[in-house]
Amino acid sequence: MLGTVAAAALLATGCAPEPAPLPAADANALVVVVRPGPTSWFAGADGKPAGIDHDLIERFAREQNVPLVVVVTDSAPSLMAKVGRGQAHIGAGGLFQLPPPAGVHHLPGGTRDASVLWTDGYHSVEPVLIYNRDVNHPQGWSDLQGAAVVYARSTGLDATLAPVRAAHADIRWIPADPPTADALLAQVSEGVIDYAVVASSDTAALRNVYLDFEVAFPVGPRHELAFAVAPSRPELRAALDAFFTRLRNDGTLARYADRYFGAGDIERIDAGAFRDRVRTSLPQFRPLFHDAQARSGIEWRLLAAVAYQESQWNPAATSETGVRGLMQLTEDTARVLGVPDRLDPKAATLGAARYLRLLKEKLPARIAEPDRTWLALAAFNVGIAHLEDARVLAQRQKLDPDAWRDVRKMLPLLAQQDYYLQARNGYARGGMPVAFVDKVRAYYDVLLRTEPAFAPRLNVPVRVAADENHR
């Protein structure tokens, strides 16, 4: 979990079209107060902040060429108060844009101690009711008479729930101040509370981390996630709205959404088995993954996710097609990588890590993360030659050959005659790398949220010359 941060860093000017500048009075710094959340602001793979709110704010500050000061708070009321009083320019962290008339935020008790401006929305989510799996699945509000339903106040849910609360006064509505957006999910999963209202984006991100909650039903229409802006800064809100419009039009918002909301979905029973093996099997292989990271630069939790998808961390695994070991290497690939024994977990892990790094280096330098990693994983599964066929096909279809979300659509077409006859490298079972990447992403996401990062990360040159058509 992120601790409190109060650090300023001068950010370089981006190469995007020139946005509207901040007013001169704000030239010294852009002060942002954030509330951590599983998709908005959290510790990423390298221990540094990540999340859609983080990426948007960091990009905005970079384009404005102003220092960024970030303060993390543990409650939404505190966040809103700071923004409303002008102690911060922007508030972020999974906040729902208030419905019209927007611009006024009421603190608990109905007072107008803080009013904020709301930006345009940057992503649409749905407020949903979740419940602990040990209680009955409610089909509607009538099933909750006398029950307690908890929700986070001062996040924008207050206004959304107002008509529901008025119509169902027989339910005990409990406003709470959870320190992070995922705290309510954790409490429901642990049985501390039975019911809560949360954002659908958070349930999707954490359904494989907290295994004992389920979604009952939506509690209202879809709402836009947005930023709160200090009421004395209408120019800043206008600049942010223009920023969102440009990023929406050029596809950047869609890429950010795919990054943080597009991970594959593990079936709950599989997620439970995975978490059991994290406790029982992973400890014996963790040093191997750490060593492979130090030698290759490939993050150890990504390697662990690949290994689990390949063998469920069974170093003796053998498939019907003859691939073997922890990383399920073919005999040809093992020979090219210099792995003398595919059943040797250390050699197989290091060989697979070096191969994955080599695949990332073979991709065009313009491809940014995380697309670079997802495309390399697809090549790890199907071969880089077939991946290139899918990228060419994406370009022909006027899609982005450098974006995983677009190449993902093209890969399955390589199994259809109309397409593989035109492909340079012919037929491929293109659905397999799509499923592979989706699963690895899902396992990796769980490990990122439950396992600590390993440092230092060393960039060691790769000295293998793998056949790009072999996996």
Secondary structure as the mmCIF struct_conf table of DSSP 4:
data_model
#
loop_
_struct_conf.conf_type_id
_struct_conf.id
_struct_conf.beg_label_comp_id
_struct_conf.beg_label_asym_id
_struct_conf.beg_label_seq_id
_struct_conf.end_label_comp_id
_struct_conf.end_label_asym_id
_struct_conf.end_label_seq_id
STRN STRN1 ALA A 7 ALA A 9
BEND BEND1 CYS A 15 ALA A 16
HELX_LH_PP_P HELX_LH_PP_P1 PRO A 17 PRO A 23
HELX_RH_3T_P HELX_RH_3T_P1 ALA A 24 ASP A 26
TURN_TY1_P TURN_TY1_P1 ALA A 27 ASN A 28
STRN STRN2 LEU A 30 VAL A 34
STRN STRN3 GLY A 37 GLY A 37
TURN_TY1_P TURN_TY1_P2 PRO A 38 SER A 40
STRN STRN4 TRP A 41 TRP A 41
STRN STRN5 PHE A 42 ALA A 43
TURN_TY1_P TURN_TY1_P3 ALA A 45 ASP A 46
BEND BEND2 GLY A 47 LYS A 48
STRN STRN6 PRO A 49 ALA A 50
BEND BEND3 GLY A 51 GLY A 51
HELX_RH_AL_P HELX_RH_AL_P1 ILE A 52 GLN A 64
TURN_TY1_P TURN_TY1_P4 ASN A 65 ASN A 65
STRN STRN7 LEU A 68 VAL A 72
BEND BEND4 ASP A 74 ASP A 74
HELX_RH_AL_P HELX_RH_AL_P2 ALA A 76 GLY A 84
TURN_TY1_P TURN_TY1_P5 ARG A 85 GLY A 86
BEND BEND5 GLN A 87 GLN A 87
BEND BEND6 HIS A 89 HIS A 89
STRN STRN8 ILE A 90 PHE A 96
HELX_LH_PP_P HELX_LH_PP_P2 GLN A 97 PRO A 99
BEND BEND7 PRO A 100 PRO A 101
TURN_TY1_P TURN_TY1_P6 ALA A 102 GLY A 103
HELX_LH_PP_P HELX_LH_PP_P3 HIS A 106 LEU A 107
TURN_TY1_P TURN_TY1_P7 PRO A 108 GLY A 109
BEND BEND8 GLY A 110 GLY A 110
BEND BEND9 ASP A 113 ASP A 113
STRN STRN9 LEU A 117 TRP A 118
HELX_LH_PP_P HELX_LH_PP_P4 THR A 119 GLY A 121
BEND BEND10 TYR A 122 TYR A 122
STRN STRN10 HIS A 123 VAL A 125
STRN STRN11 PRO A 127 ASN A 132
TURN_TY1_P TURN_TY1_P8 ARG A 133 ASP A 134
BEND BEND11 VAL A 135 VAL A 135
BEND BEND12 GLY A 140 GLY A 140
HELX_RH_3T_P HELX_RH_3T_P2 TRP A 141 LEU A 144
TURN_TY1_P TURN_TY1_P9 GLN A 145 GLY A 146
STRN STRN12 ALA A 148 ALA A 152
TURN_TY1_P TURN_TY1_P10 ARG A 153 SER A 154
BEND BEND13 THR A 155 GLY A 156
HELX_RH_AL_P HELX_RH_AL_P3 LEU A 157 ALA A 167
TURN_TY1_P TURN_TY1_P11 ALA A 169 ASP A 170
BEND BEND14 ILE A 171 ILE A 171
STRN STRN13 ARG A 172 ALA A 176
BEND BEND15 PRO A 179 THR A 180
TURN_TY1_P TURN_TY1_P12 ALA A 181 ASP A 182
HELX_RH_AL_P HELX_RH_AL_P4 ALA A 183 SER A 189
TURN_TY1_P TURN_TY1_P13 GLU A 190 GLY A 191
BEND BEND16 VAL A 192 VAL A 192
BEND BEND17 ASP A 194 ASP A 194
STRN STRN14 TYR A 195 ALA A 199
HELX_RH_AL_P HELX_RH_AL_P5 SER A 200 LEU A 206
TURN_TY1_P TURN_TY1_P14 ARG A 207 VAL A 209
BEND BEND18 TYR A 210 TYR A 210
BEND BEND19 ASP A 212 ASP A 212
STRN STRN15 PHE A 213 PRO A 218
BEND BEND20 GLY A 220 PRO A 221
STRN STRN16 HIS A 223 VAL A 229
TURN_TY1_P TURN_TY1_P15 PRO A 231 SER A 232
HELX_RH_AL_P HELX_RH_AL_P6 PRO A 234 ASN A 249
TURN_TY1_P TURN_TY1_P16 ASP A 250 GLY A 251
HELX_RH_AL_P HELX_RH_AL_P7 THR A 252 PHE A 261
HELX_RH_AL_P HELX_RH_AL_P8 ARG A 268 THR A 280
TURN_TY1_P TURN_TY1_P17 SER A 281 SER A 281
HELX_RH_AL_P HELX_RH_AL_P9 LEU A 282 SER A 296
HELX_RH_AL_P HELX_RH_AL_P10 TRP A 300 SER A 311
BEND BEND21 GLN A 312 TRP A 313
TURN_TY1_P TURN_TY1_P18 PRO A 315 ALA A 316
STRN STRN17 THR A 318 THR A 318
TURN_TY1_P TURN_TY1_P19 GLU A 320 THR A 321
BEND BEND22 GLY A 322 GLY A 322
STRN STRN18 ARG A 324 ARG A 324
TURN_TY1_P TURN_TY1_P20 GLY A 325 GLN A 328
STRN STRN19 LEU A 329 LEU A 329
HELX_RH_AL_P HELX_RH_AL_P11 GLU A 331 LEU A 337
TURN_TY1_P TURN_TY1_P21 GLY A 338 GLY A 338
BEND BEND23 PRO A 340 PRO A 340
TURN_TY1_P TURN_TY1_P22 ARG A 342 LEU A 343
HELX_RH_AL_P HELX_RH_AL_P12 PRO A 345 LYS A 362
BEND BEND24 LEU A 363 LEU A 363
TURN_TY1_P TURN_TY1_P23 ALA A 365 ARG A 366
HELX_LH_PP_P HELX_LH_PP_P5 ILE A 367 ALA A 368
TURN_TY1_P TURN_TY1_P24 GLU A 369 PRO A 370
HELX_RH_AL_P HELX_RH_AL_P13 ASP A 371 VAL A 382
HELX_RH_AL_P HELX_RH_AL_P14 ILE A 384 ARG A 396
TURN_TY1_P TURN_TY1_P25 GLN A 397 LYS A 398
BEND BEND25 LEU A 399 LEU A 399
TURN_TY1_P TURN_TY1_P26 PRO A 401 ASP A 402
HELX_RH_AL_P HELX_RH_AL_P15 TRP A 404 MET A 410
HELX_RH_3T_P HELX_RH_3T_P3 LEU A 411 ALA A 415
BEND BEND26 GLN A 416 GLN A 416
HELX_RH_AL_P HELX_RH_AL_P16 GLN A 417 TYR A 420
TURN_TY1_P TURN_TY1_P27 LEU A 421 GLN A 422
BEND BEND27 ALA A 423 ALA A 423
TURN_TY1_P TURN_TY1_P28 ARG A 424 ASN A 425
TURN_TY1_P TURN_TY1_P29 GLY A 430 GLY A 430
HELX_RH_AL_P HELX_RH_AL_P17 GLY A 431 THR A 450
BEND BEND28 GLU A 451 GLU A 451
HELX_LH_PP_P HELX_LH_PP_P6 VAL A 460 VAL A 462
TURN_TY1_P TURN_TY1_P30 GLU A 468 ASN A 469
#
